[in-house]
Every structure is written in structure tokens, then in C-alpha cells.
Amino acid sequence: MQKKPIHPIDKEIIRALIGTEMKVTPSQISRAIGIHPQTAQNRLKQYPLNKFITCTKKGNRTYCRKVNTNQMKKMLRDEFFFD
């Protein structure tokens, strides 16, 4: 397995999601961390975030929730993810 550093935007998305138990939209995440909504949506679809965050469409909205908080916290602590 290869170690790769976590992208700074991914860190902020993880921190924002660790702090909530609710389903949130990419727009809500983007407002919380100060990035463009499309950037948040694109980052949520990419590896490694798609391992820890599940996004589902409901009507014209996309709702995201965390899947494994402990792995997310470990990834933040180590500042690397394994490919």
C-alpha cells in the first residue's frame, strides 16, 4: 500500500462532517468551509472521500453523510490515506 498526503480541502470536508450527525448537501459543506459548491461536490465524488462519505440523490438534491467516523479521524490524525 502506498501512502499519499490528504488534500487540504479533503481535510476540511472531513472535519466539517465529523462534527455533525445530520445529512448535509455539498452546498452546506461548501459554505461551512468557504469553498465553491462545485468544488465540494467534485471532491466528495473522488477517492479517498468516497470511502468514508456516502452521497445519495433525493429529488434534485444530493445528501451526504459520514460512514465511518473512526477511520476518518485516524486519517486526519495520520494526515495520510493509503492507496
C-alpha positions in Angstrom: 0.0 0.0 0.0 1.2 3.5 -0.9 0.8 6.5 1.5 -0.5 9.7 0.0 -1.0 13.0 1.8 -4.5 14.2 2.3 -5.5 17.2 0.2 -6.2 20.3 2.4 -9.8 20.6 1.1 -10.5 17.0 1.9 -9.2 17.6 5.5 -11.7 20.5 5.8 -14.6 18.4 4.4 -13.8 15.6 6.8 -13.6 18.0 9.8 -16.9 19.5 8.9 -18.6 16.1 8.6 -17.1 14.7 11.7 -18.8 17.5 13.6 -22.4 16.7 12.5 -24.7 13.7 12.7 -27.1 15.1 10.0 -27.2 14.5 6.3 -25.8 17.6 4.6 -25.6 18.9 1.0 -22.4 19.8 -0.8 -23.6 23.4 -0.8 -23.9 23.3 3.0 -20.4 21.8 3.3 -19.0 24.5 0.9 -20.5 27.3 3.0 -19.1 25.8 6.2 -15.5 25.6 4.9 -15.5 28.5 2.4 -15.1 26.8 -1.0 -17.2 26.8 -4.2 -20.2 24.3 -4.1 -19.0 22.6 -7.3 -15.5 22.1 -5.7 -17.2 20.4 -2.7 -19.3 18.2 -4.9 -16.3 17.2 -7.1 -14.1 16.4 -4.0 -16.9 14.3 -2.4 -17.0 12.1 -5.5 -13.3 11.4 -5.6 -11.1 8.9 -3.8 -10.4 8.8 -0.8 -13.5 10.7 0.4 -15.9 8.3 -1.3 -14.7 5.6 1.0 -15.8 7.5 4.1 -18.8 9.5 2.9 -21.9 8.3 1.2 -23.9 10.7 -1.0 -27.4 9.9 -2.3 -29.7 11.9 -4.5 -33.2 12.7 -3.4 -35.1 14.7 -5.9 -32.8 17.5 -7.2 -30.7 17.4 -4.0 -27.7 15.4 -3.0 -27.3 14.4 0.7 -24.1 13.2 2.1 -23.3 11.5 5.4 -20.3 10.0 7.0 -19.9 6.3 7.0 -17.0 5.5 9.3 -16.1 8.3 11.8 -13.2 6.4 13.4 -11.4 5.8 10.1 -12.0 9.5 9.2 -10.4 10.6 12.5 -7.5 8.2 12.0 -6.9 9.5 8.5 -6.9 13.1 9.8 -4.5 12.2 12.7 -2.1 10.5 10.4 -2.5 13.1 7.6 -2.2 10.3 5.0 -4.5 7.9 3.3 -3.5 4.5 1.9 -4.0 3.8 -1.7 
